[in-house]
Amino acid sequence: MFSKDEHNPPLVSVVITTHNRRKKVLKTIRSVLDSGNPENILEIIVIDDASTDGTIQSVKNAFPKNNLKILRCEQEQLVSECRNMGLKEAKGDYVFFLDDDVIVSREALSKLLTFLLQNKNVACVIPMILYYHKPNVIWCAGVKHNFWTTLGKLVGKNELDTEQFNQPISSDSVITAFMVCKTIAAKVGFDSKTFPIGWEDMDFATKIRQGGHDVLVLPWVKVWHDYPGAHFLRNKLRLYFEVRNRILFHKRWSTNPIQYLVSVVFSVTVGLSYIILSIRFTRDFVGNFRTVLKALGDGLFSKP
């Protein structure tokens, strides 16, 4: 199914990044192992980003007979650097990046890979992502981004999956689960300095698209996401990068000064809206207020 040469199929490296979500990452790994792909065409690399909940030992105990590679960061590096570590370690021609809260369908890996092998102009493919707790409801069938308003739209979000999408969908961002040609991924990389977490997916996909390659969602391929909701409002580090990086992303990728100035107005408005939302989602309103103001200042006066 993968290649015309069935005796020499390409190797796929599955890179799973995780931080303090031991139970969820075990489910993610199990879903990959249950995909039915033989181990000689599949390697699984788990990047543990300084977890303190016993993730590594739990993975070793749960999968003692499986040839898993486990890399541990002694200090938290955040998702971009962890993905770069996995990319550097990967031996496959294709890399399937997975967040640690995703369950893949049995056919997901083979269908994504088959499409890449048959469409050389496509560098990256993404499955349709459904809610884990509402398995027939779409969370994301691609991302459409407005570079003026800085606002993005998740295609199909909260729609019932009735097979209404049956053609590849161009996406402005990778998200949660995506397979990419390793040579292209290694060339563009994840900018862990500017975007350690937050907007790193948009930046990665934009670099691929600027290089003349397609990023597509394949809606007939399914995975399920145990979506945590607006958790970044409860984590000041993630809130900071979400606000700051919105400005830096558009500073880097705006096509003209006017577009960038408009994006700044919207970026500031969105950042201030997070302060209001903090009243509902967190008890530390003052702390979030200070975090957002610092993030806005750093975004406006830093180089991308």
Buried (B, 14 or more C-beta within 10 A) or exposed (E): EBBEEEEEBBBBBBBBBBBBBBEBBBBBBBBBBEBEBEEEBBBBBBBBBBBEEEBBEBBEEBBEEBEBBBBEBEEBBBBBBBBBBBBEBBEBBBBBBBBBBBBBBEBBBBBBBBBBBEEEEBBBBBBBBBBBEBEEBBBBBBBBBEBBBBEEEBBBEEBEBEEEBEEBBEBBBBBBBBBBBBEBBBEBBBBBEBBBBBBBBBBBBBBBBEEEBBBBBBBBBBBBBBBEEBEBBBBBBBBBBBBBBBBBBBBBBBEEEEBBEBBBEBBBEBBBEBBEEBEEBBEEBEEBBBBBBBBBEBBBEEEB
